[in-house]
Amino acid sequence: MKEMRAAFTDKLIEMAGEDDRIVLLEADLMRATGTGKFKEVYPERMINAGVAEANMVGMAAGLSSSGKIPFASTFACFAARRAYDQFFLSGNYAQQNIKLVGSDPGILAALNGGTHMPFEDVGLMRNIPGLVVFEPCDCTSLLSLLLQSKNHEGCTYMRLNRKPTASVYEESATFELGKGTVVHDGVDITIIASGSVLVPEAMEAVKALATEGISAALIDMHTIKPIDTELIVKYADKTGCILTCENHQIVNGLGSAVAEVLVENRPVPMKRLGINEQFGQVGDVAYLKKAYGLTHENIKACVHDLLQRK
């Protein structure tokens, strides 16, 4: 178990040492997001915008227009909902190069409660033309995808779990923005998951299904936009049915993105597991997983349902 916020900050410091264009903006959450360490190393390249997220994104746009590579970090609820217009217009419409980081997506907001629990941030961000939207599931994928985000010319939005997270990948694993990663191969059904909540839960489901003689493929779709159409179609052909799992509303999230690919290219039975027309609530992550059905047991039940339809 390693804190993803620590991995994020350490990688940002490393990249800043190699590229003096990198600056970090925060909305008075350095202690929560763990970026205070960056300020200790590069105090002149750290800006605390205070509790003014929209202004922070506007500042990031100005820095980008002057040749900097600004990383703007805050809770995902504020990055998506509160600063959306500024990110849409001053960032993306203006063709700037802002790297927006939204921490504590979905149920990971936990004890901060329903007002801070963004189940809709991916849906909002998917509607921005040309924006890259991604969600690492562990520290290994984070380090690789963060560097690629920095090197990508244009705005990106990353969902980041700031708390300790189990390792999914070996340190030697490789990743590519825009391409899903096959975690486990299979022939009976494909599970497509994203993020540090659902990828590990899906892995547990795959192991349990194997004891029942069910061969399930598992894809970590860390890049939600642009979605990996080629890989989705390949596994639709291979397994004949697909289950998506996400820590987000099933409307306009990962499940919708996959459904769009399937209906236009290879219609097969599919099901979306995620938040279904619900708001957030207060609770720890273990409780919230059960409350919203984001568990390996529920994934197994969905698999059985899909196999019956198949």
Buried (B, 14 or more C-beta within 10 A) or exposed (E): EBBBBBBBBBBBBEBBEEEEBBBBBBBBBBEBBBBBBBBEEBEEBBBBBEEBBBBBBBBBBEBBEEEBBBBBBBBBBBBBBBBBEBBBEBBBBEEBBBBBBBBBBBBBBBEBEBEBBBBBBBBBBBEBEEBBBBBBBBBBBBBBBBBBBBEBEBBBBBBBBBBEBEBBBEEEBEBEBBBBBBBBBBEBBBBBBBBBBBBBBBBBBBEBBEEEEBBBBBBBBBBBBBBBBEBBBBBBEBBBBBBBBBBBBBBBBBBBBBBBBBEEEBEBBBBBBBBEEEEBBBBEBEEBBEEBBBBBBBBBBBBEBBBEEE
